[in-house]
């Protein structure tokens, strides 16, 4: 199971802007990681690093509901997406940029599978389900709660801001973190 550095970059940028480069360096050192690793967005990194980092941020009070939107701000822009930036910047509508992001999911991680189940000019129905290897990864515990679900919904809701469109409207039809086999989101443009 792995993530790509590209998936971790919003958290690194968030720590840098909120708490400073020294804090970020200290956090990475806890995990015996060098900041040079974060210069290559396509580099693989184990899924447990992201989960442990988020657990630490939540556990120390550095990431909570009050500051969550500041994290989401770092999910857009060239510095978070590297060579994929041009792909997103060229999209013409909110739904197109979300569709492009879903199409590039493998460039972020292989832990969850993203599938557009239905699409029309006004909406996308997106499902997100854990890959089979995730049954061996502790991603639903007392500290994390449904963080990954809330993060993913906010990520896709605000991704149209990448191209100066309004945030999308997301309705969660089922939730993997609350007894569903997968998360299913109905996404439409504002």
C-alpha positions in Angstrom: 0.0 0.0 0.0 1.4 3.4 -0.9 0.6 7.0 -1.4 2.5 9.4 -3.6 4.3 12.4 -2.2 1.8 14.4 -4.2 -0.9 13.2 -1.8 1.2 14.3 1.2 2.2 17.7 -0.1 -1.0 19.6 1.1 -0.2 18.4 4.6 3.5 19.5 4.3 2.5 22.9 3.0 -0.2 23.3 5.7 2.4 22.6 8.4 4.9 25.0 6.9 2.4 27.9 6.6 0.6 27.3 10.0 3.5 26.3 12.2 6.7 27.1 10.3 9.4 25.1 8.5 11.1 24.1 11.8 7.9 22.4 13.0 7.6 20.6 9.6 11.2 19.5 9.8 10.7 18.2 13.3 7.6 16.3 12.2 9.4 14.7 9.3 12.3 13.8 11.5 10.0 11.9 13.9 9.3 9.6 11.0 12.9 9.5 10.0 12.2 11.3 6.7 14.3 13.9 5.0 12.6 17.0 3.5 14.4 16.3 0.2 12.0 13.4 -0.4 9.2 15.9 -0.8 10.8 17.5 -3.9 9.6 14.6 -6.2 5.8 14.4 -6.1 5.7 11.0 -8.0 7.8 9.3 -5.3 6.0 6.5 -3.4 5.6 6.6 0.3 3.9 4.1 2.6 0.2 4.8 3.4 0.9 4.6 7.1 3.1 7.7 7.0 0.1 9.9 6.0 -2.2 8.2 8.5 0.4 8.5 11.3 1.1 12.2 10.4 -2.6 13.0 10.5 -3.0 11.1 13.8 -0.2 13.1 15.3 -1.6 16.5 14.0 -5.1 15.6 15.4 -3.7 14.2 18.6 -1.6 17.3 19.3 -4.5 19.7 18.5 -2.7 21.1 15.4 -5.5 19.9 13.1 -9.1 20.2 14.2 -12.5 21.4 12.8 -11.5 25.0 13.3 -8.4 24.9 11.1 -9.5 22.2 8.7 -10.3 24.6 5.8 -6.7 26.0 6.0 -5.6 22.4 5.2 -8.0 22.2 2.2 -6.6 25.5 0.8 -3.3 23.6 0.2 -5.0 21.0 -2.1 -5.0 23.3 -5.1 -2.2 24.9 -7.1 0.9 23.9 -9.0 3.0 23.4 -5.9 0.7 20.6 -4.7 0.2 18.8 -8.1 3.4 19.2 -10.0 3.2 18.3 -13.7 -0.6 17.6 -13.3 -1.2 21.4 -12.7 -1.5 22.1 -16.5 -4.1 19.3 -16.9 -6.3 20.9 -14.2 -5.6 24.5 -15.2 -6.9 23.8 -18.8 -10.3 22.5 -17.7 -13.3 24.7 -18.5 -15.8 23.8 -15.9 -16.1 22.7 -12.2 -17.2 19.2 -13.2 -14.4 18.8 -15.8 -11.7 19.7 -13.3 -13.1 17.2 -10.8 -13.3 14.6 -13.5 -9.7 15.2 -14.4 -8.6 14.9 -10.8 -10.5 11.6 -10.5 -8.9 10.4 -13.7 -5.5 11.1 -12.2 -6.1 9.3 -8.8 -3.3 6.8 -9.5 -0.9 9.7 -9.4 -1.8 10.3 -5.8 -2.3 6.9 -4.2 -3.5 3.3 -4.7 -5.2 2.8 -1.4 -8.7 3.9 -2.5 -10.3 3.3 -5.9 -12.1 6.2 -7.5 -14.8 5.5 -10.1 -17.2 7.8 -11.9 -20.4 5.7 -11.8 -22.6 8.2 -13.6 -22.0 11.4 -15.3 -24.2 14.0 -17.1 -23.7 17.6 -18.0 -24.9 18.7 -14.6 -23.5 16.1 -12.2 -21.1 13.3 -11.4 -21.7 10.4 -9.2 -18.4 9.3 -7.7 -17.7 6.2 -5.7 -14.6 5.7 -3.5 -13.9 2.3 -2.1 -10.9 0.9 -0.2 -8.5 -1.3 -2.2 -8.3 -4.8 -0.9 -5.0 -4.3 0.9 -6.6 -1.6 3.0 -8.2 -4.4 5.1 -4.7 -4.7 6.7 -4.3 -0.9 7.3 -5.7 0.8 10.4 -7.4 3.9 8.8 -10.5 3.9 10.9 -9.6 4.4 14.5 -10.7 6.6 17.4 -8.2 9.4 16.6 -8.8 9.5 12.8 -12.5 8.9 13.0 -14.0 9.8 9.6 -11.2 12.3 8.8 -10.4 10.7 5.5 -14.0 11.0 4.4 -14.3 14.6 5.5 -11.0 15.5 3.8 -12.0 13.8 0.6 -15.4 15.5 0.4 -13.9 18.9 1.1 -11.1 18.3 -1.4 -13.6 17.6 -4.2 -16.0 20.3 -3.1 -13.3 23.0 -3.3 -11.3 21.6 -6.3 -13.2 23.8 -8.8 -11.6 26.8 -7.1 -8.4 25.6 -8.9 -9.9 27.2 -12.0 -11.7 30.0 -10.3 -15.1 28.3 -10.4 -17.4 28.1 -7.4 -17.1 25.1 -5.0 -19.1 22.1 -6.0 -22.2 20.9 -4.2 -21.6 17.4 -2.8 -24.3 15.1 -1.4 -23.1 12.0 0.3 -25.3 9.1 -0.7 -23.4 6.4 1.3 -20.4 6.5 3.5 -17.8 3.8 3.9 -16.8 5.3 7.3 -20.4 4.9 8.5 -21.2 1.4 7.6 -21.3 1.6 3.8 -19.2 -0.6 1.6 -18.0 2.5 -0.2 -18.5 6.2 -0.2 -20.8 7.5 -3.0 -20.9 11.2 -3.7 -23.3 13.1 -6.0 -21.4 16.2 -7.2 -22.9 19.1 -9.1 -21.7 22.5 -10.0 -22.9 25.5 -8.0 
